Amino acid sequence: MKYLRYTILGFTQEKLTLKIGVSRQTINSIETNRYVPSTVLALKLPAIFNKTVNEIFTLEAND
């Protein structure tokens, strides 16, 4: 997601947080795979990038 955030939108984490209303720590944790976003957030993020949920998030084998 970090690649998309920066290359598609040119957004810093802070700018993305202002766009979707979460903390910078939340964005950082999602980007470093330390946090699984809520369903609402998982649907908001792809809409901002003009991507599908599957293009942003994937299930791991152990999920």
VENZI-V630086 format. One record per residue. RES is the residue in three letters. SS is DSSP state (h for helix, s for strand, l for the rest). PHI is phi in radians with two decimals (NA if undefined). PSI is psi in radians with two decimals (NA if undefined). Layout:
res=RES ss=SS phi=PHI psi=PSI
res=RES ss=SS phi=PHI psi=PSI
//
This chain:
res=MET ss=l phi=NA psi=-0.56
res=LYS ss=h phi=-1.02 psi=-0.77
res=TYR ss=h phi=-1.02 psi=-0.82
res=LEU ss=h phi=-1.11 psi=-0.78
res=ARG ss=h phi=-0.99 psi=-0.78
res=TYR ss=h phi=-1.43 psi=-0.79
res=THR ss=h phi=-1.40 psi=-0.66
res=ILE ss=h phi=-1.41 psi=-0.82
res=LEU ss=h phi=-1.76 psi=-0.39
res=GLY ss=l phi=1.20 psi=0.46
res=PHE ss=l phi=-1.59 psi=2.51
res=THR ss=l phi=-1.41 psi=2.95
res=GLN ss=h phi=-1.02 psi=-0.72
res=GLU ss=h phi=-1.07 psi=-0.76
res=LYS ss=h phi=-1.13 psi=-0.68
res=LEU ss=h phi=-1.14 psi=-0.67
res=THR ss=h phi=-1.10 psi=-0.67
res=LEU ss=h phi=-1.16 psi=-0.58
res=LYS ss=h phi=-1.25 psi=-0.64
res=ILE ss=h phi=-1.97 psi=-0.12
res=GLY ss=l phi=1.39 psi=0.65
res=VAL ss=l phi=-2.19 psi=3.00
res=SER ss=l phi=-1.37 psi=2.78
res=ARG ss=h phi=-1.11 psi=-0.59
res=GLN ss=h phi=-1.10 psi=-0.61
res=THR ss=h phi=-1.13 psi=-0.82
res=ILE ss=h phi=-1.07 psi=-0.79
res=ASN ss=h phi=-1.05 psi=-0.76
res=SER ss=h phi=-1.16 psi=-0.63
res=ILE ss=h phi=-1.16 psi=-0.78
res=GLU ss=h phi=-1.15 psi=-0.47
res=THR ss=l phi=-1.78 psi=0.24
res=ASN ss=l phi=1.03 psi=0.57
res=ARG ss=l phi=-1.79 psi=-0.06
res=TYR ss=l phi=-2.55 psi=2.31
res=VAL ss=l phi=-1.68 psi=2.10
res=PRO ss=l phi=-1.20 psi=2.73
res=SER ss=l phi=-1.11 psi=2.88
res=THR ss=h phi=-1.04 psi=-0.76
res=VAL ss=h phi=-1.06 psi=-0.82
res=LEU ss=h phi=-1.15 psi=-0.67
res=ALA ss=h phi=-1.15 psi=-0.37
res=LEU ss=h phi=-1.59 psi=-0.53
res=LYS ss=h phi=-1.22 psi=-0.75
res=LEU ss=h phi=-1.05 psi=-0.88
res=PRO ss=h phi=-1.05 psi=-0.60
res=ALA ss=h phi=-1.09 psi=-0.67
res=ILE ss=h phi=-1.15 psi=-0.66
res=PHE ss=h phi=-1.51 psi=-0.07
res=ASN ss=l phi=1.02 psi=0.78
res=LYS ss=l phi=-2.23 psi=2.96
res=THR ss=l phi=-1.53 psi=2.87
res=VAL ss=h phi=-1.01 psi=-0.74
res=ASN ss=h phi=-1.17 psi=-0.39
res=GLU ss=h phi=-1.37 psi=-0.36
res=ILE ss=h phi=-1.70 psi=-0.77
res=PHE ss=l phi=-2.12 psi=2.55
res=THR ss=l phi=-2.33 psi=2.67
res=LEU ss=l phi=-1.50 psi=2.38
res=GLU ss=l phi=-1.48 psi=2.79
res=ALA ss=l phi=-1.00 psi=-0.59
res=ASN ss=l phi=-1.52 psi=0.01
res=ASP ss=l phi=-1.39 psi=NA
//
